[in-house]
Structures are given as C-alpha cells and as structure tokens.
Amino acid sequence: MTDDTRIEELIADLRQGPLAVRRSATAELGASGEAAVLPLIAVMQVEENDVRWYAARALVEIGRPAIEPLLAAMRATDDRDFRRYATATLSGIGEPAIEPLIGVVENADPDLQPFAAMALCKIGEPAVEPLLRLMRNPDPKTQERAALLLCKMGEPGVGPLTEALKTGNRSANNK
C-alpha cells in the first residue's frame, strides 16, 4: 500500500520525469492498488495524452478496482480524449471489465455505449458469451446491439453469432 504523499510524488514523476522514471512510477502506481485509482483518473482528466497514457497503464495494472470509477468519470465528462484513454484502459483490464461494459450496452447508455462497444470488441473472445447472452434479451434493440457488436468483433464474434442465429431460427421454426 502506498500513502497519499507517495502517490502524489509518483504522479509528479509521470508528468515530468525522464522515460525511465515515468516507467518506474507507472509500475509503482500500478502496485499501489485502489488508493491510486482516483488520483490517476484525475490525472487522466486534465493532463496531456503522454501523461494520460502512463496513468492508463497504471490503472490497467490496478485492474478491477479501477473499473467503476473509470465508468463514473466517463459519464461525468464529455472530453473525448479522456474517454478514449479510459476505453483503452478498460479494454486493457480485460475480462474483469466485461460485465460492467455489458451493462452499459444493455442499458443503451448513449454517452458511453460507443466506448463500451470499442472496449468489448478489443477484449474479444472473452466477451462473446456475455454478448450472446444479451441476444436472448427480450428487447429487440438490445439483441440488435449485441449482434452488431459480435459482427464488429470480427472472427471471434461472427462464428458464434452465425451459430446463434441458426439455432434461434430453428427454434422459431419448430414452434
């Protein structure tokens, strides 16, 4: 666990340090865990893209504790650069971010849906089953969003989507 003062020092290193110092600060912030999440998100909201990249890398290392605060921060701002870096962070976190991202798609959150879609497509194969589950949702618009995401995913999503559509049509024809 890293104290607040050390987190501030490490964030200063992200902003101004030479490459080796920035990399070291990124690693230490990533190892700091949940205590560094909000300060790193704050940095991502105001800094230049180089600093955002280092902060995003640290948040990827922190993982699951960063997911909900990132989504909340994405909802609170319309800064597209921040949202892009937050999306990359969520896709870098990978599997732990799938269900919260699926929730964004399922609820048709207009501000975050494109970003959630990008992250799910980037995560790829681990997101296929949750998206197939969304296709069984009674809401046709939710089904459509899930199908489109599976298509956008390319190879990992198209085969399962095709199979699900065949199976669904057979079930409908047998009724």
Secondary structure as UniProt FT lines:
FT   HELIX           4..16
FT   HELIX           19..32
FT   HELIX           33..36
FT   HELIX           37..46
FT   HELIX           49..62
FT   HELIX           64..66
FT   HELIX           67..76
FT   HELIX           80..93
FT   HELIX           95..106
FT   TURN            107..108
FT   TURN            110..112
FT   HELIX           113..123
FT   HELIX           125..127
FT   HELIX           128..135
FT   HELIX           140..152
FT   HELIX           155..173
//
